[in-house]
Amino acid sequence: MPLTLTWQDIALRLALSVVAGTLIGLDRGEHGRPAGLRTTLLVCLAAAVAMIQANLLLATTGKTSDSFITLDLMRLPLGILTGMGFIGAGAVLRRDGLVFGVTTAATLWFVTVIGLCFGGGQISLGIAAFVLGMLVLSGLRWFDYTMKQEQHGILFLTTEGDEPREEAIRASLQKAGYKIIGVASVVCDKQTGKRVLEFKVQWRSAPHKVVVPPFLGDLLSDPHVATAQWKVS
């Protein structure tokens, strides 16, 4: 970090921060993510301006030795990263056992670091970080959408009497590539003779692939099954 900044240096750092924040924001906004163009651009610019301010405070030319005290200027970027931790935590949501916004929070933190790099004059490091970040966000998106992951769902069955047996239900699901990992509840109605079963089901598939489980048709073809309901959890 040079002690003396020129306006050309400041303009270059701000321009690179604008480019990095804009491109990452466009990539996020194009896919409807919460941290879009304006958010990432503002975060990256704010981090860059803060580091430029710290750089400007380093200059001691023309000052007497007793006109200033020794400052730990790195407290400023560290405080910025701490503040971004609070903003990132606010972007993470947990609903029905699912966690959303982790990538958004990580993106905001990453853009902050890029801005700190450009603002502090580490141009090569900032460019390298920006390129790697774009590769992670854009280049690996297809991998996220195609990689098979462990999924969970709940199967509700209303049956007449004690048929079909649990073993037959398990076999039907296993044939389709699903596995019952537990029975959540069993409700029997003495007056109607009906039985309501709730199964916890596990399988592997791409997380964004929504399909109707093939075993539903097989279960409904059983004359003892009145209704079958499926819910992805």
C-alpha positions in Angstrom: 0.0 0.0 0.0 1.8 3.2 -1.1 1.9 6.1 1.4 1.1 8.8 -1.2 -2.0 8.4 -3.4 -2.6 10.2 -6.7 -6.1 10.8 -8.1 -5.2 8.3 -10.9 -4.6 5.6 -8.3 -7.9 6.4 -6.6 -9.8 6.4 -9.9 -8.3 3.0 -10.9 -9.2 1.4 -7.6 -12.7 2.7 -7.6 -13.2 1.7 -11.3 -12.0 -1.8 -10.6 -14.4 -2.0 -7.6 -17.3 -0.9 -9.7 -16.5 -3.4 -12.4 -16.2 -6.3 -9.9 -19.3 -5.4 -7.9 -21.3 -4.8 -11.1 -20.4 -8.1 -12.8 -21.0 -10.2 -9.6 -24.2 -8.3 -9.0 -25.5 -8.9 -12.5 -24.7 -12.6 -12.1 -26.7 -12.7 -8.9 -29.6 -10.5 -10.1 -30.0 -12.5 -13.3 -31.0 -15.5 -11.2 -33.3 -13.6 -8.9 -31.0 -13.7 -5.8 -31.5 -11.3 -2.9 -28.1 -9.6 -3.2 -28.4 -8.2 -6.7 -26.6 -5.5 -8.7 -27.1 -2.5 -6.4 -26.3 -4.5 -3.2 -23.0 -6.0 -4.4 -22.0 -2.7 -6.1 -22.6 -0.7 -2.9 -20.8 -3.2 -0.7 -17.8 -3.4 -3.0 -17.6 0.4 -3.4 -18.0 1.0 0.4 -15.1 -1.4 1.2 -12.9 0.2 -1.5 -13.6 3.7 -0.2 -12.9 2.6 3.3 -9.5 1.2 2.4 -8.7 4.3 0.3 -9.5 6.4 3.3 -7.2 4.2 5.4 -4.5 4.6 2.8 -4.9 8.4 2.8 -4.5 8.4 6.6 -1.1 6.7 6.3 0.5 9.8 4.7 2.7 11.7 7.2 4.6 14.0 4.8 5.0 17.5 6.2 3.9 16.6 9.7 6.0 16.9 12.8 6.6 13.9 14.9 4.5 15.2 17.8 1.5 16.1 15.6 0.1 12.6 15.3 -0.1 9.4 17.2 0.5 5.9 15.9 -2.8 4.5 14.6 -3.7 0.9 13.9 -5.4 1.6 10.5 -6.2 -2.1 10.0 -9.0 -1.7 12.5 -11.1 0.0 9.9 -11.2 -2.9 7.4 -11.6 -5.4 10.3 -14.6 -3.4 11.5 -16.0 -3.4 8.0 -15.7 -7.2 7.8 -17.4 -7.5 11.2 -20.2 -5.3 10.1 -20.6 -7.4 6.9 -21.0 -10.4 9.2 -24.1 -8.9 10.7 -25.5 -8.1 7.3 -24.7 -11.6 6.0 -26.4 -13.1 9.1 -29.5 -11.2 8.2 -29.6 -12.6 4.8 -29.6 -16.2 6.1 -33.1 -17.6 6.7 -34.2 -20.9 8.2 -37.7 -22.2 7.3 -39.2 -25.7 7.7 -35.8 -27.2 8.3 -34.3 -25.6 5.2 -31.6 -23.0 5.2 -31.7 -20.2 2.6 -29.3 -17.3 1.8 -26.0 -18.8 2.8 -24.5 -18.2 -0.7 -25.9 -14.6 -0.6 -24.2 -14.0 2.7 -20.9 -15.5 1.4 -21.2 -13.4 -1.8 -21.6 -10.2 0.2 -18.6 -11.0 2.4 -16.5 -12.0 -0.7 -17.4 -8.8 -2.5 -16.3 -6.8 0.6 -12.9 -8.5 0.5 -12.5 -7.7 -3.2 -13.3 -4.1 -2.4 -10.8 -4.0 0.4 -8.2 -5.4 -2.0 -8.8 -2.8 -4.7 -9.1 0.0 -2.2 -5.8 -1.0 -0.5 -4.0 -1.1 -3.8 -3.6 -4.9 -4.1 -4.8 -4.8 -7.7 -3.4 -8.2 -8.8 -4.8 -9.9 -5.8 -8.2 -8.2 -6.3 -8.4 -9.2 -9.9 -7.4 -12.8 -9.1 -10.0 -13.0 -6.4 -12.7 -11.5 -8.7 -11.9 -14.1 -11.5 -12.0 -17.0 -9.0 -15.2 -15.7 -7.5 -16.9 -15.5 -10.9 -15.8 -19.0 -11.7 -17.3 -20.2 -8.4 -20.6 -18.4 -8.8 -21.2 -18.9 -12.5 -19.0 -21.8 -13.5 -20.1 -24.2 -10.7 -23.8 -23.3 -10.8 -24.5 -26.2 -13.2 -22.8 -28.5 -10.8 -25.1 -27.4 -8.0 -28.2 -28.0 -10.1 -27.1 -31.4 -11.4 -25.3 -33.0 -8.4 -27.5 -35.6 -6.6 -28.1 -34.8 -3.0 -29.9 -36.5 -0.1 -33.5 -35.4 -0.1 -36.3 -35.9 2.4 -40.1 -36.1 2.1 -43.2 -37.2 4.0 -45.7 -39.7 2.7 -49.3 -39.7 4.1 -51.4 -42.7 3.4 -55.1 -43.3 4.3 -55.9 -47.0 4.1 -58.9 -49.3 4.7 -58.1 -51.5 7.6 -54.6 -53.0 8.1 -53.8 -53.4 4.4 -51.4 -52.8 2.8 -48.8 -54.0 5.3 -45.8 -51.8 6.0 -43.5 -54.3 4.4 -45.4 -54.0 1.1 -45.3 -50.2 1.3 -41.5 -50.2 1.9 -41.0 -52.6 -1.0 -43.0 -50.3 -3.3 -40.9 -47.3 -2.4 -37.6 -49.2 -2.6 -38.5 -50.4 -6.1 -38.7 -46.7 -7.1 -35.4 -45.8 -5.5 -36.9 -44.3 -2.3 -36.4 -45.5 1.3 -38.6 -45.2 4.4 -36.4 -44.1 7.3 -39.1 -43.9 9.9 -42.8 -43.9 10.8 -43.8 -40.5 12.1 -47.3 -41.3 13.2 -50.1 -43.9 12.9 -53.7 -42.9 13.5 -56.5 -45.5 13.5 -60.2 -44.5 13.3 -62.3 -47.2 15.1 -65.6 -46.0 13.6 -64.6 -45.9 10.0 -61.9 -48.5 10.2 -59.5 -46.3 8.3 -55.8 -45.9 9.1 -53.7 -42.8 8.5 -49.9 -43.5 8.2 -47.1 -40.9 8.0 -43.8 -42.0 6.8 -40.5 -40.2 6.6 -38.9 -40.9 3.2 -35.3 -40.4 1.9 -33.9 -40.5 -1.6 -31.2 -39.0 -3.7 -31.7 -36.6 -6.6 -30.8 -33.1 -7.9 -32.1 -30.5 -5.4 -34.0 -28.5 -8.0 -35.5 -31.4 -9.8 -39.2 -31.6 -8.9 -40.9 -34.9 -9.9 -44.0 -36.8 -8.8 -42.7 -40.0 -7.1 -43.5 -43.0 -9.3 -44.6 -45.1 -6.3 -47.7 -42.9 -5.7 -49.4 -44.5 -8.7 -48.5 -48.0 -7.5 -49.9 -47.3 -4.0 -53.1 -45.8 -5.3 -53.7 -48.9 -7.5 -54.1 -50.9 -4.3 -57.8 -51.1 -3.5 -57.1 -50.7 0.2 -55.5 -47.3 -0.3 -58.0 -44.4 -0.1 -55.6 -41.4 -0.5 -51.9 -40.8 -0.9 -50.3 -37.5 -0.2 -46.7 -36.5 -0.8 -44.8 -33.6 0.7 -41.1 -32.7 0.2 -39.5 -31.5 3.4 
